[in-house]
C-alpha cells in the first residue's frame, strides 16, 4: 500500500504542475496577444470600418475575423498572408478581391496610404492570435460555407471560432438598458461612429476626399442628432482643437481629453469615464486618429493635399483640427442619458 502511495504522490504532483503550466501558457498567450503592437494598430486603423461589435445589418465592412478566414487555410504561411494583405492594401480592386459578397455589399475599400510596417504588424497579429468576432458571425460563416458545399474546414486555422466572446459580445446580447452605464454609453457612441463612418466612407468612395468634406460640413450634425433620437440620449463630439467651433470642449471635457491623451501616450488600457448626477449619466470616450483621419486632420502638405487644405480653410476659417499623427486623441464622445 505504501509502495502504491509512493508512486501516486509524485504522479499527482506532476499532474498538478502540468495543469499549472498549461494555465500559465494560456495566460502567457493572452498577455502576448494583448501586448502585440498589431492589436492596437488593428483597433485604431481597422475597427472604424471592420468593428467586431457592429450588428450584421449595421456595418461599414466585413469583420476582421471574416478577412482572416477568407485569406488563411491550412496551407497558408504567415509570410504569404502578410504579402497578400500588403498587396490588397496597396491596390484594392474588384478583380483581386477574395470576398466577392463583401464587395457586392460594401464596395471596394478606398485606397489608403498605410505604412508597410503598420500592415505587417496587423497581419502578424491576425495570423498568430484569436481575434474578436461578432456573436452572429459563426452561424453566418458556416451558412456561407455550406452554400459552397462545405463548412469552412481549415479556414482560419480554426482560430477565432467561438473565441473572444467577451465584453463586446455581451453588449450585443444584453438588453441595452441593462448594461452598465459605461458600456451603454460606449455602445451609443460606437453605433453613432458606425453610421457616420459608413456615410463618410461612401462619400470618399464615390467622390473622393475633397467632396467628402461636404458630408462632414453638412450632414455630420444631422446624422449625430438622428442617432441621439434613436438612443434617447444626447450625443456630442468635442475637441480641444475643434474644426467647427460648436465642437469646442468645455472645462470638464478638456480634463477628460487630457486624461485620455495620457493613457494613449503611455499605451495603457482605455475605458469609458462615467460621471453620474442625481438623474443623469455622462459617459466620455476618446476619438483616436487613424490613417484615414490624417487625410483631413494630419499635417498640411504632408498628409493633407493642397486642394483639401484650401477647401478646409474656406469651410472652417477657425479650423484648429490639423497637425495630428496616428493614434492621437483628437477629441472625445460625450454621451448623456437618464438613469434607469
N, C-alpha and C positions, 0 to 999 in steps of 0.2 A: 504493500500500500504506500509506504514511504517512497519507494522507488518510482511509483506512478506519479505521485505528487511532485517529486523532484523533476520529473520530465515535463509535467504540465505547467508548472510555475513559469519556467523560462519561456515556454511557448506562449503562455498568456501575456507575459510581459512584452515579448517580441510582437505579438499581435497588436497590443495597445500602442507600442511605439510605431508600428507600421501605420495604424489608423491616424495617429497624430501627424505622421509625416505626410499622409495623404491630405489631411485637413490643411496642413501648413502649405503644401504645394498648391492647393486650391486658393488659399489666401494669397500666397505669393503671386499666383497667376492673376488674381484680381487686382492686386496692387500694381503689378507690371502693366496691366491694361490701363488703369487709371492714370499712371504716370507717363504713359507713352505720349509723345508730343502730337502724334497723329490724331488722338482722340479729341483734344481741344481744337485742333485745326479743322477737323471734320465738323464739330459742333458749330464753330464760328463761321466757316465758309460754306458748308453744305446744307445745314439744317434749315436755313431760311427758305429753301425750296423742297428739301427732302426730309422734312421733320418726321421723327418716329411717333409723334403724338397726334398728328392730324388724322381725321377720320378718312375712310376710303373715298367718300364723296366730296370732301372739303380739302383738296390737296392742290399744290402747285406742281409737284413732280412725284415720281415714284419714291418710296422709302429707300434708304441706303441698303437695307438688307436685300431688297429686290435686285439691286445692281450687283451685289455680291453674288447672288445665286445665279444670275444670268451670265456672269463672267467667269465663275470658278466651277470646275468639276474635279474629279479625282486625279486627272492628269495635268491640271494647271499648276505651273510653278509660280512661286512668288515673283520671280523676275519677269515672267511672261505677263502676269496680272498687272504689275506696275507699268510695264511697257504698253499694254492695251489701254489702261486708263490714261496714261500720258498722251497717247495717240488720239484718243477721243477728245480730251480736253483741248488739245491744240487745234483740232479741226472737227468739231461736232457737225455731223451731216447725216441726212436720212439714209444715204447709201450704205454707210458703215454701221448703222445702228443695230444693236443686238436685241433691243427691246422695242419691237415694232408696235406693240399695243400701247406702250407709253408714248411713243412718238405720235401715234394717231390721236391719243387723248390730250397730250400736253404740248405737242410740237417739239421741234429740236431745240435743245437748250441753247441760249445765246452764247457766242464765243466770248470768253473772258481770259484776261492775261494773268493766269495764276503762275507763280514761280514753280519751276520744276521740283525744287526741294519740298515745297508745300504738298504737291500732289503725291510725291514719292512717300512722304511720311503718312499721309492719309491712306494711301493704298496699302502700305505695310500694316497699318493698324487694322484695316478692314480684313486683310488676308489672315492675320495672326490671331485675332480675337473675336469672341462673340460680340455682336453689336445689337443695339436695341431694335426691336421690331414692333409695329403696331399690333394690338391684340387681334385684329381681324386678319393679319397677314397670312398665317399658316393655312387657314382654310382657303383663302383666296389663291395662294400659291399652289396648293395641292389640286384645287379645281382646275387651275390653268394648266398644270402639267398633265392632269387627267385627260384634258381635251386633246393633248398631244400624244395620247396613248402611253402614258406613264405617269408616275407620281414624283418626278423630280429626283430620282435616285442619283445620289452622288453630287447633286448640285450644291455648291457652297461648302463641300467637305463636311456636311452635317452641322455646320456652325450656325448658331442663331435660332434654330428652330426650337421654339419653346423657351428660349433664353431671354434674359433681360426684361422679364415681365415684372418690373418693379414699380417705381414711383409713377412713371408716365402712364403705364397701362392701368394702374389703379385709378388714375384720374379719369380715364376713359370709361372704366367700368362703373364707377360710382356715380350716384346722382350728384350733380354739381352742388346742390345746396347742402349736401352732407360732407363736402370736402372741407378740410382745414382752411382757414381764411387765406393763408399764404398760397396754397395750391389753387384755390378757387380764383384768386386774383391773377395768378400766373396763367391759368387756363384762359381767362378772358383776354389777357394781353397777347398770348400766343395765337389765339383764334383771330384776333384783330390783325396781328402781324401777318398771318397767313393770307387773309383777304387782301390786305394792302400789297403784299408781295406778289400774289397771283396777278393782280391788275397791273402792277408795275412791270413785272416780267413780260406780261402780254404786250404792254406798250413798247418795251425795249425790243422784243422780237419782231413786232410789226413795223415800228417806225424808227428804232434806234434810240440811243441815249438822249440826243438833243430833243427829239419830240416827246420823249418820256417826261421831260421836265414839266410839260403842260399838265400831265397827270398829277404830279406832285403838287403843282401850284393850284390846280382847280378841284381835283377830286379827292385828295387825301383826307381833307377835313370832313366832307360829307360821308365818306365811307366809314371813317372812325366814329362819327356820330351815329351812323346806322348800326354799327356793331354795339355801341353803348345802349341803344334802344333794345336790341336783341337780348342783351345780357342784363337789362335793367340795372345798369351801372354807369358811372362816369369814367371815361377812358381818355387820358391825355398822354401826349408825348412831350416832354420838356427837356431843355438843354441849358448848360452853362454857356454854350456858344451857339445860339439859335440862328437859324436861317430866316425863319419867319418870326418876328418879334412877339407874336402871340404865343410862341412856344418857350418863352423865357422862363427859366426856373425861379421859383421864389426861394426865400432863405432856407426853409426846411428842406426843400428839394435839392438845393445846392449842397447841403450837408450829406444827403444820401448819395449824390453823384460822387462826391469826394470819397465816401466810404467804398463805393463800388470800384472806383479807379484804383484805390489802394489794393483791394482784393485781387483785381485782374492783373495789376502790375506784379504782384507777388505770387501769381499763379495759384491762388487759393480758391477753394470751392465757393461758389456764389449761390446764395439762397435769397428768396424774396424777403424784404423788410416789411414787417407788418406793424401798423400803428392803429390802435383802437381808441375810439371815443365812446361816449355813452351809447350812441345809436349807430354809428358808422364805423367802417373799417377802410383804411387806406393801405394798399399794397404797392410796393415800389420794386422795380426790377430793371436791370441795366439794358440799354440798347448798345450793342457792341459792333464795331465796324468789321466788315469782311472785304474781300477784293472787289466785289460788285459795288459796294458803297463808295469806294475810292474814285469811281468814275465821276462822281459829283461832289464828294466830300474829301477827296485826297488832296495832294499838293498841286497847286496850279502849275501848268506846263508839264509836270512830271506825270501826274495821274489824270488831271482834268484837261481835256482838249481845249484849244483856244476858242472854238465856236461855242462849246458848252459853257466855258468861263464867261464869255460875252453875254450869253443868254441869262446866266445866273445873276450877273450884275444888273441886268435890266429888270428881271423879275423880283430880285431881292436886293435893293440898294444898301441895306444894312446887314447883309449876309456876313455871319461870323463862322459858319459851319464848314470851314475848309482847313486843310493842313493836317488831316488825320492820316495815320498809318493803320495797318491791320491790327485787329484785336485791341482796340482802344474804346473806352466808354464815350459814346457820342451824346448820350443823354439817358433818360430813364422813362419807363412807363409809370404813370401814377393812376392806379385803378381804385376807385372807391365804390362802395355799395353798402346797403343797410345790413345790419346784423340780422341773423335768423330770428 
